[in-house]
């Protein structure tokens, strides 16, 4: 690139056209903000070089070149490239820097420029504080020390990189945010930039995106709606707030919402309060190529910040993303059951069709495997029958859960029932008494041993027996406490109960209701349904507890 047949500048020339080169890395910027290394600021580097030029009239400043915020471990810097272009075009023949570390911290590359490129092109190089000037005759000691200075600069850069990587890794594992910009929907906390706080305006957009997805819209349609409504995409929104961000996804003068950006939001667990970082890395401090890390190596910490989306809603959307959630061709009327139906025999999706009979149009669902000739039967069911059956089942499930909630509260308020939580307290008190009794007996053993009533062998045998009784009682106590806490922690007003209670007075089905209450619906060949409701584990746990209370069923009139 640099080597040509141009005549080299003569070493005895008396006038030099100089390029002043200044560099400041991100680490230098952080150090200056922390009150350290102010001498490396851009202003101070420029001032030092200008003062040096004033003391050397043979040096004339052609232009100043500044790379602010660029690492010295490589030479892929915009103003350094511009400097070298001016060198090649013979506009300058002297380069001045504050010190060697400002020129670069890569031992091999810096040595290549100083020992090969610059001498060949006849370029004079001056590093002020290191007292290096290739325009004067250098002693053997100066020539010997120069490579070591470059090596020290390289080592310093490696050490800084190691410390920074280690520091960031600790922060990520502790759930602290370490990115340059907060994710769309959040701001960095002004009081602590390692924490996130909700951006109310962007958060409302995110909630709308999740709502539209649950309603059955595709990511393409959601992106179109956002653009039609004039809602700024994440990058343009950040620009509107004065943030200097760039992206590789811009394809027009003004970036717009795209299906991929919508999908990234729908799949990002940061919106449920989980901080997931460390997805990418670089091989070393010299190689800046970004490589993806395996998912098991990501740093994921839950509950680090306030969520925008409830986890139940997020989980619903993740399942919908895996299903066929089509909307009608006119994109206005949404298919209510799209993504929820499957064949009970082959597991394939049920597809919606329409049939006209005597001037009336009927809608029905049938197995997609049957339509594709897989050998399954049609499992056909009319949309009306399906709707009525699901409506009735959901009403029944809501009534069941509300009744269970009432009985659960009633049961936990029965202190005298032998099967209530009170029985655990009685049992724990007995075990405490047993432990205290055996500890007291051990004390008496020591007294009997000292008084000669027991031999050493008898003492050891009896002491081991009491130790075992104490150990067994303590283990039994742990088991009782675990069982009591398991029942005591049965949620009286958990999210699952609140969800069902919310729909106890509904009159018709909608997609939001289906998404919150139902996992999927199996259609059998005899038109029967198997509805898999959400929160089945919680409901079963409460039901088992209620079934263990016969006295409760008598007092509650036999309801369970």
C-alpha positions as CSV (number, residue, x, y, z in Angstrom):
1,X,0.0,0.0,0.0
2,X,2.7,2.5,1.0
3,X,5.7,1.3,-1.0
4,X,6.2,3.1,-4.3
5,X,9.0,4.3,-6.5
6,X,8.7,7.9,-5.3
7,X,12.0,9.6,-4.4
8,X,12.5,9.7,-0.7
9,X,12.8,13.0,1.2
10,X,16.4,13.9,1.9
11,X,17.5,13.7,5.5
12,X,19.4,17.0,5.2
13,X,16.3,19.1,4.4
14,X,15.7,22.1,6.6
15,X,11.9,22.5,6.3
16,X,9.3,20.0,7.3
17,X,5.5,19.9,6.8
18,X,4.0,18.3,9.9
19,X,1.0,16.3,10.7
20,X,0.0,16.6,14.4
21,X,-1.6,13.3,15.5
22,X,-3.7,13.1,18.7
23,X,-5.5,10.0,20.0
24,X,-7.7,9.3,23.0
25,X,-9.1,5.9,23.8
26,X,-12.4,5.2,25.7
27,X,-10.3,4.1,28.7
28,X,-8.4,7.4,28.6
29,X,-11.7,9.2,28.5
30,X,-12.9,7.3,31.6
31,X,-9.7,8.0,33.4
32,X,-10.0,11.8,32.6
33,X,-13.6,11.8,33.9
34,X,-12.3,10.1,37.1
35,X,-9.7,12.9,37.6
36,X,-6.7,10.9,36.3
37,X,-4.4,11.3,33.3
38,X,-5.7,14.8,32.4
39,X,-2.4,15.2,30.4
40,X,-3.7,12.8,27.8
41,X,-6.8,14.9,27.0
42,X,-7.1,16.1,23.4
43,X,-6.7,19.7,24.4
44,X,-3.5,19.0,26.3
45,X,-2.0,16.8,23.6
46,X,-2.6,19.6,21.0
47,X,-1.2,22.2,23.3
48,X,2.0,20.3,23.9
49,X,2.5,19.7,20.2
50,X,1.9,23.3,19.3
51,X,4.3,24.5,22.0
52,X,6.9,22.1,20.6
53,X,6.4,23.5,17.1
54,X,6.9,27.0,18.3
55,X,10.3,26.0,19.7
56,X,11.3,24.5,16.4
57,X,10.9,26.9,13.5
58,X,11.9,24.3,10.9
59,X,8.7,22.5,11.6
60,X,5.5,23.9,10.0
61,X,2.1,22.5,11.0
62,X,0.1,21.3,8.0
63,X,-2.9,19.9,9.8
64,X,-4.1,18.3,13.1
65,X,-5.4,14.8,13.0
66,X,-7.6,13.6,16.0
67,X,-9.0,10.1,16.7
68,X,-11.1,10.7,19.8
69,X,-12.4,7.5,21.4
70,X,-10.3,5.0,19.4
71,X,-8.2,2.2,20.8
72,X,-4.4,2.0,20.1
73,X,-4.2,-1.7,19.7
74,X,-4.8,-1.4,16.0
75,X,-4.5,1.3,13.3
76,X,-8.0,1.1,12.0
77,X,-8.7,4.7,12.9
78,X,-10.3,7.3,10.6
79,X,-8.0,10.2,11.1
80,X,-4.9,8.0,11.2
81,X,-5.9,6.7,7.7
82,X,-6.4,10.3,6.6
83,X,-3.0,11.1,7.9
84,X,-1.4,8.3,5.9
85,X,-3.2,9.4,2.8
86,X,-1.6,12.8,3.1
87,X,1.7,11.1,3.7
88,X,1.3,9.2,0.4
89,X,0.2,12.3,-1.4
90,X,3.4,14.1,-0.2
91,X,1.4,16.8,1.6
92,X,3.3,16.0,4.8
93,X,6.7,14.5,5.6
94,X,6.8,14.7,9.4
95,X,4.5,13.2,12.1
96,X,4.4,14.5,15.6
97,X,2.8,12.8,18.6
98,X,2.8,13.5,22.4
99,X,4.3,10.0,23.0
100,X,4.5,6.6,21.5
101,X,1.4,5.3,23.2
102,X,-0.7,8.0,21.4
103,X,0.7,6.7,18.1
104,X,-0.3,3.1,18.9
105,X,-0.1,0.3,21.4
106,X,0.4,-2.6,19.0
107,X,4.0,-3.7,19.3
108,X,4.3,-5.4,15.9
109,X,2.3,-2.8,13.9
110,X,4.0,0.2,15.6
111,X,7.4,-1.3,14.9
112,X,6.5,-1.8,11.3
113,X,5.7,1.8,10.8
114,X,8.7,3.2,12.7
115,X,11.3,0.8,11.3
116,X,10.1,0.1,7.8
117,X,7.3,2.3,6.4
118,X,8.4,5.8,7.6
119,X,12.1,5.3,6.8
120,X,11.2,4.1,3.3
121,X,8.9,7.1,2.7
122,X,11.4,9.5,4.2
123,X,8.9,10.5,6.9
124,X,10.3,12.1,10.1
125,X,8.7,10.8,13.3
126,X,8.7,12.7,16.6
127,X,7.4,11.5,20.0
128,X,7.9,14.5,22.3
129,X,7.9,13.0,25.8
130,X,9.7,9.9,24.8
131,X,12.5,12.1,23.2
132,X,12.3,10.2,19.9
133,X,13.1,12.1,16.7
134,X,14.1,10.1,13.6
135,X,15.3,13.4,12.0
136,X,18.4,13.4,14.1
137,X,21.2,10.9,14.4
138,X,20.1,8.3,17.0
139,X,22.5,6.6,19.4
140,X,22.8,2.8,19.7
141,X,21.0,3.0,23.1
142,X,18.0,5.0,21.6
143,X,17.7,2.5,18.7
144,X,17.8,-0.4,21.3
145,X,15.2,1.2,23.7
146,X,12.6,2.1,21.0
147,X,11.3,-1.5,20.4
148,X,11.0,-2.0,24.2
149,X,8.9,1.1,24.6
150,X,6.6,-0.2,21.9
151,X,6.5,-3.6,23.7
152,X,5.7,-1.9,27.1
153,X,2.9,0.1,25.4
154,X,1.5,-3.2,24.0
155,X,1.7,-4.9,27.4
156,X,0.0,-2.0,29.1
157,X,-2.9,-2.2,26.6
158,X,-3.2,-6.0,27.2
159,X,-3.3,-5.5,30.9
160,X,-5.9,-2.7,30.7
161,X,-8.0,-5.0,28.4
162,X,-7.8,-7.9,30.8
163,X,-8.8,-5.7,33.8
164,X,-11.7,-4.1,31.9
165,X,-13.0,-7.5,30.7
166,X,-12.8,-8.9,34.2
167,X,-14.6,-5.9,35.7
168,X,-17.4,-6.0,33.1
169,X,-17.8,-9.8,33.6
170,X,-18.3,-9.3,37.3
171,X,-20.9,-6.5,36.7
172,X,-22.8,-8.7,34.2
173,X,-22.9,-11.7,36.6
174,X,-24.3,-9.3,39.3
175,X,-27.0,-8.2,36.9
176,X,-25.6,-4.7,36.4
177,X,-26.2,-3.1,32.9
178,X,-22.9,-2.5,31.1
179,X,-24.1,-1.4,27.6
180,X,-23.5,1.9,26.0
181,X,-27.2,2.5,25.4
182,X,-30.2,1.2,27.3
183,X,-32.6,-1.2,25.3
184,X,-35.6,0.4,23.7
185,X,-38.2,0.8,26.5
186,X,-35.7,1.8,29.2
187,X,-33.3,4.6,30.2
188,X,-30.2,4.3,32.2
189,X,-30.9,5.3,35.8
190,X,-29.4,8.9,36.2
191,X,-28.3,8.0,39.7
192,X,-26.7,4.7,38.6
193,X,-25.9,4.0,35.0
194,X,-25.6,0.3,35.7
195,X,-29.4,0.1,36.4
196,X,-32.4,0.5,34.1
197,X,-35.6,2.5,34.6
198,X,-38.7,2.3,32.4
199,X,-39.1,4.9,29.6
200,X,-42.9,5.4,29.8
201,X,-43.4,6.5,26.2
202,X,-41.5,3.6,24.6
203,X,-42.9,1.1,27.2
204,X,-46.4,1.9,25.9
205,X,-45.3,1.0,22.4
206,X,-43.9,-2.3,23.6
207,X,-47.1,-3.2,25.4
208,X,-49.1,-2.4,22.2
209,X,-46.8,-4.7,20.2
210,X,-47.4,-7.6,22.6
211,X,-51.1,-6.9,22.6
212,X,-51.2,-6.9,18.8
213,X,-49.3,-10.2,18.7
214,X,-51.7,-11.8,21.1
215,X,-54.6,-10.5,19.0
216,X,-53.1,-12.5,16.1
217,X,-51.2,-10.0,14.0
218,X,-48.0,-11.1,12.3
219,X,-44.8,-9.2,12.8
220,X,-45.1,-7.8,9.3
221,X,-48.5,-6.4,10.0
222,X,-47.4,-5.0,13.4
223,X,-44.4,-3.2,11.7
224,X,-46.8,-1.8,9.1
225,X,-49.2,-0.5,11.8
226,X,-46.4,1.2,13.7
227,X,-45.2,2.9,10.6
228,X,-48.7,3.9,9.5
229,X,-49.2,5.5,13.0
230,X,-46.0,7.4,12.6
231,X,-44.4,5.8,15.7
232,X,-40.6,6.2,15.6
233,X,-38.6,2.9,15.4
234,X,-36.1,2.4,18.2
235,X,-33.1,4.0,16.4
236,X,-35.0,7.1,15.3
237,X,-36.6,7.4,18.7
238,X,-33.1,7.5,20.3
239,X,-32.0,10.1,17.7
240,X,-35.0,12.2,18.7
241,X,-33.8,12.1,22.3
242,X,-30.3,13.4,21.2
243,X,-28.5,10.0,21.4
244,X,-25.8,9.3,18.9
245,X,-26.5,5.8,17.8
246,X,-25.9,4.0,14.5
247,X,-27.1,0.7,13.1
248,X,-26.5,-1.6,10.2
249,X,-30.2,-2.0,9.6
250,X,-30.9,1.4,8.0
251,X,-32.0,1.0,4.4
252,X,-33.6,4.4,3.8
253,X,-32.9,8.0,4.8
254,X,-35.1,7.5,7.8
255,X,-35.2,4.1,9.5
256,X,-38.6,2.4,9.9
257,X,-40.0,-0.4,11.8
258,X,-39.3,-3.8,10.2
259,X,-40.6,-7.3,11.1
260,X,-37.2,-8.3,12.5
261,X,-37.1,-5.4,14.9
262,X,-40.7,-6.3,16.1
263,X,-39.6,-9.9,16.5
264,X,-36.5,-8.9,18.5
265,X,-38.8,-7.0,20.9
266,X,-41.2,-9.9,21.2
267,X,-38.4,-12.3,22.1
268,X,-36.4,-10.1,24.4
269,X,-36.7,-11.2,28.0
270,X,-35.4,-7.8,29.2
271,X,-39.0,-6.7,29.2
272,X,-39.9,-9.1,32.0
273,X,-37.1,-7.8,34.3
274,X,-34.3,-10.2,33.2
275,X,-30.9,-8.9,32.4
276,X,-29.3,-11.0,29.7
277,X,-25.8,-9.9,28.6
278,X,-22.5,-11.3,27.3
279,X,-24.0,-12.8,24.2
280,X,-21.0,-11.7,22.1
281,X,-17.3,-11.3,22.6
282,X,-14.0,-10.6,20.8
283,X,-11.1,-13.1,20.6
284,X,-8.6,-10.7,22.1
285,X,-7.8,-7.1,22.8
286,X,-6.1,-6.9,19.3
287,X,-8.7,-8.7,17.3
288,X,-12.0,-6.8,17.3
289,X,-14.0,-9.3,15.3
290,X,-17.3,-10.0,17.1
291,X,-18.2,-13.6,17.7
292,X,-21.4,-15.1,19.2
293,X,-21.1,-17.0,22.4
294,X,-23.1,-20.2,23.1
295,X,-26.3,-19.5,25.0
296,X,-25.2,-21.5,28.1
297,X,-22.4,-18.9,28.5
298,X,-24.6,-15.9,28.5
299,X,-25.0,-13.9,31.8
300,X,-28.7,-14.0,32.7
301,X,-29.9,-12.5,36.0
302,X,-33.6,-12.3,36.8
303,X,-35.4,-9.5,38.7
304,X,-32.8,-6.8,38.0
305,X,-35.2,-4.0,37.0
306,X,-38.9,-3.3,36.7
307,X,-40.6,-5.3,34.0
308,X,-42.6,-3.7,31.1
309,X,-44.5,-7.0,30.3
310,X,-45.8,-9.5,32.8
311,X,-44.1,-12.9,32.5
312,X,-47.4,-14.7,31.8
313,X,-48.0,-12.5,28.8
314,X,-44.4,-12.9,27.7
315,X,-44.7,-16.7,27.9
316,X,-48.0,-16.6,26.0
317,X,-46.4,-14.7,23.1
318,X,-43.4,-17.1,23.0
319,X,-45.8,-19.9,22.4
320,X,-47.8,-18.0,19.8
321,X,-44.5,-17.3,17.9
322,X,-44.2,-21.1,17.5
323,X,-47.7,-21.5,16.2
324,X,-49.5,-20.8,13.0
325,X,-51.4,-17.6,14.0
326,X,-52.9,-16.5,10.7
327,X,-55.3,-13.7,10.3
328,X,-58.0,-13.4,7.6
329,X,-56.9,-12.2,4.1
330,X,-58.4,-8.8,4.6
331,X,-56.3,-8.3,7.7
332,X,-59.3,-6.9,9.6
333,X,-61.1,-9.9,11.0
334,X,-58.9,-12.0,13.3
335,X,-59.4,-15.7,13.6
336,X,-60.3,-16.2,17.2
337,X,-58.9,-19.7,17.6
338,X,-55.9,-19.4,15.3
339,X,-52.8,-21.0,16.9
340,X,-54.8,-22.7,19.7
341,X,-56.3,-25.8,17.9
342,X,-54.6,-29.1,17.1
343,X,-55.8,-32.5,16.1
344,X,-56.1,-34.9,19.1
345,X,-54.8,-37.8,17.1
346,X,-51.9,-36.6,14.9
347,X,-51.1,-33.3,16.6
348,X,-51.3,-31.2,13.4
349,X,-52.9,-27.7,13.4
350,X,-56.6,-27.4,12.7
351,X,-57.2,-25.1,9.7
352,X,-60.3,-22.9,9.1
353,X,-62.4,-23.2,6.0
354,X,-65.7,-21.8,4.8
355,X,-68.6,-23.5,3.0
356,X,-71.7,-21.9,1.5
357,X,-75.0,-23.7,1.9
358,X,-78.4,-22.3,0.9
359,X,-77.2,-18.7,0.8
360,X,-75.5,-19.1,4.2
361,X,-71.8,-19.3,4.8
362,X,-70.6,-21.7,7.5
363,X,-67.1,-21.8,9.0
364,X,-65.5,-25.0,10.3
365,X,-62.1,-26.4,11.3
366,X,-60.5,-29.6,10.1
367,X,-57.2,-31.4,10.6
368,X,-54.4,-30.0,8.3
369,X,-52.9,-33.5,8.2
370,X,-56.1,-34.8,6.7
371,X,-56.1,-32.1,4.1
372,X,-52.4,-32.9,3.2
373,X,-53.2,-36.6,2.8
374,X,-51.2,-37.8,5.8
375,X,-53.8,-40.5,6.6
376,X,-55.5,-38.8,9.5
377,X,-59.3,-38.2,9.6
378,X,-60.9,-34.8,9.2
379,X,-61.8,-34.2,12.8
380,X,-64.1,-31.5,11.4
381,X,-66.0,-29.3,13.8
382,X,-68.1,-26.2,13.1
383,X,-66.9,-22.9,14.4
384,X,-70.1,-22.3,16.2
385,X,-70.0,-25.6,18.1
386,X,-66.4,-25.0,18.9
387,X,-67.1,-21.5,20.2
388,X,-70.0,-22.6,22.4
389,X,-68.1,-25.5,23.9
390,X,-65.1,-23.4,24.7
391,X,-67.3,-20.7,26.2
392,X,-69.0,-23.1,28.5
393,X,-65.8,-24.8,29.5
394,X,-64.1,-21.5,30.4
395,X,-67.1,-20.3,32.4
396,X,-67.0,-23.6,34.3
397,X,-63.2,-23.3,34.9
398,X,-63.5,-19.8,36.2
399,X,-66.3,-20.8,38.6
400,X,-64.2,-23.7,39.8
401,X,-61.2,-21.5,40.5
402,X,-63.2,-18.8,42.3
403,X,-64.8,-21.5,44.5
404,X,-61.4,-23.0,45.2
405,X,-60.0,-19.6,46.2
406,X,-62.9,-19.1,48.7
407,X,-62.5,-22.6,50.2
408,X,-58.7,-22.2,50.4
409,X,-59.0,-19.0,52.4
410,X,-61.7,-20.6,54.6
411,X,-59.4,-23.7,55.2
412,X,-56.4,-21.7,56.2
413,X,-58.6,-19.8,58.8
414,X,-59.5,-23.1,60.7
415,X,-57.2,-23.3,63.7
416,X,-59.0,-26.2,65.4
417,X,-59.3,-28.5,62.4
418,X,-57.0,-31.5,62.7
419,X,-56.1,-31.2,59.1
420,X,-55.5,-27.5,59.1
421,X,-52.2,-25.6,59.4
422,X,-52.7,-25.6,63.2
423,X,-51.7,-29.3,63.4
424,X,-48.2,-28.5,62.1
425,X,-47.7,-26.1,65.0
426,X,-48.7,-28.7,67.5
427,X,-46.4,-31.2,65.9
428,X,-43.5,-28.8,65.9
429,X,-44.0,-28.0,69.5
430,X,-43.9,-31.7,70.4
431,X,-40.6,-32.1,68.5
432,X,-39.1,-29.0,70.2
433,X,-40.0,-30.6,73.6
434,X,-38.4,-33.9,72.6
435,X,-35.2,-32.2,71.5
436,X,-35.0,-30.3,74.8
437,X,-35.7,-33.4,76.8
438,X,-32.9,-35.4,75.2
439,X,-30.4,-32.5,75.5
440,X,-31.3,-32.4,79.2
441,X,-30.7,-36.1,79.5
442,X,-27.2,-35.7,78.0
443,X,-26.4,-33.1,80.7
444,X,-27.4,-35.7,83.4
445,X,-25.1,-38.2,81.8
446,X,-22.1,-36.0,82.3
447,X,-23.1,-35.6,86.0
448,X,-23.5,-39.3,86.4
449,X,-20.1,-39.9,84.7
450,X,-18.3,-37.5,87.0
451,X,-20.0,-38.9,90.1
452,X,-19.0,-42.5,89.1
453,X,-22.5,-43.8,88.5
454,X,-21.7,-44.5,84.9
455,X,-18.6,-46.0,83.3
456,X,-16.9,-44.4,80.3
457,X,-18.3,-47.1,78.0
458,X,-21.9,-46.7,79.4
459,X,-21.7,-43.0,79.0
460,X,-20.5,-43.2,75.4
461,X,-23.3,-45.7,74.5
462,X,-26.1,-43.6,76.2
463,X,-24.7,-40.3,74.8
464,X,-24.8,-41.7,71.2
465,X,-28.4,-42.9,71.7
466,X,-29.5,-39.4,72.8
467,X,-27.5,-37.8,70.0
468,X,-29.4,-39.9,67.5
469,X,-32.8,-39.0,69.0
470,X,-31.9,-35.3,68.8
471,X,-30.7,-35.7,65.2
472,X,-33.9,-37.6,64.2
473,X,-36.1,-35.0,65.9
474,X,-34.4,-32.1,64.2
475,X,-34.8,-33.8,60.8
476,X,-38.4,-34.5,61.5
477,X,-38.9,-30.9,62.4
478,X,-37.4,-29.8,59.1
479,X,-39.8,-32.2,57.2
480,X,-42.8,-30.8,59.1
481,X,-41.7,-27.2,58.5
482,X,-41.3,-27.9,54.8
483,X,-44.8,-29.5,54.6
484,X,-46.3,-26.7,56.6
485,X,-44.7,-24.0,54.5
486,X,-45.7,-25.7,51.3
487,X,-49.4,-25.4,52.4
488,X,-49.0,-22.1,54.0
489,X,-47.6,-20.6,50.8
490,X,-50.6,-21.7,48.7
491,X,-51.4,-18.4,47.1
492,X,-54.7,-16.8,48.2
493,X,-54.3,-14.0,45.6
494,X,-51.7,-15.3,43.2
495,X,-51.5,-14.1,39.6
496,X,-53.2,-17.3,38.4
497,X,-56.2,-16.7,40.7
498,X,-56.4,-13.0,39.7
499,X,-56.4,-14.0,36.0
500,X,-59.3,-16.4,36.4
501,X,-61.2,-14.0,38.6
502,X,-60.8,-11.3,36.0
503,X,-63.0,-13.3,33.6
504,X,-65.6,-14.7,36.0
505,X,-68.3,-12.3,34.6
506,X,-67.4,-12.4,30.9
507,X,-70.1,-13.0,28.3
508,X,-68.0,-13.7,25.1
509,X,-64.6,-15.0,24.1
510,X,-61.7,-13.0,22.8
511,X,-58.1,-13.8,22.0
512,X,-56.7,-12.1,25.1
513,X,-58.8,-14.3,27.3
514,X,-57.8,-17.4,25.4
515,X,-54.1,-16.4,25.5
516,X,-54.2,-15.9,29.3
517,X,-56.3,-18.9,30.3
518,X,-55.6,-21.7,27.7
519,X,-52.5,-23.4,26.5
520,X,-54.1,-25.3,23.6
521,X,-57.3,-27.2,22.6
522,X,-57.3,-30.7,21.2
523,X,-60.1,-31.6,18.7
524,X,-61.2,-35.3,18.8
525,X,-62.8,-37.1,15.8
526,X,-66.1,-37.3,17.6
527,X,-66.2,-33.5,17.9
528,X,-65.3,-33.6,21.6
529,X,-62.7,-31.2,23.0
530,X,-59.9,-31.4,25.5
531,X,-59.0,-28.0,26.7
532,X,-55.6,-27.6,28.4
533,X,-56.0,-24.7,30.8
534,X,-53.0,-22.7,32.1
535,X,-51.9,-23.0,35.7
536,X,-52.8,-26.7,35.9
537,X,-50.1,-27.4,38.5
538,X,-51.3,-24.6,40.8
539,X,-54.9,-25.7,40.6
540,X,-54.0,-29.4,41.2
541,X,-51.9,-28.4,44.2
542,X,-54.8,-26.5,45.8
543,X,-57.3,-29.2,44.9
544,X,-55.2,-31.9,46.6
545,X,-55.0,-29.8,49.7
546,X,-58.7,-29.2,49.8
547,X,-59.4,-32.9,49.2
548,X,-57.4,-33.7,52.3
549,X,-59.9,-31.7,54.5
550,X,-63.1,-33.7,55.0
551,X,-64.1,-31.4,57.8
552,X,-63.9,-28.5,55.5
553,X,-66.2,-30.0,53.0
554,X,-68.8,-30.6,55.8
555,X,-68.5,-27.0,57.0
556,X,-68.6,-25.6,53.5
557,X,-71.7,-27.6,52.5
558,X,-69.7,-30.1,50.5
559,X,-68.3,-27.6,48.0
560,X,-64.8,-28.2,46.8
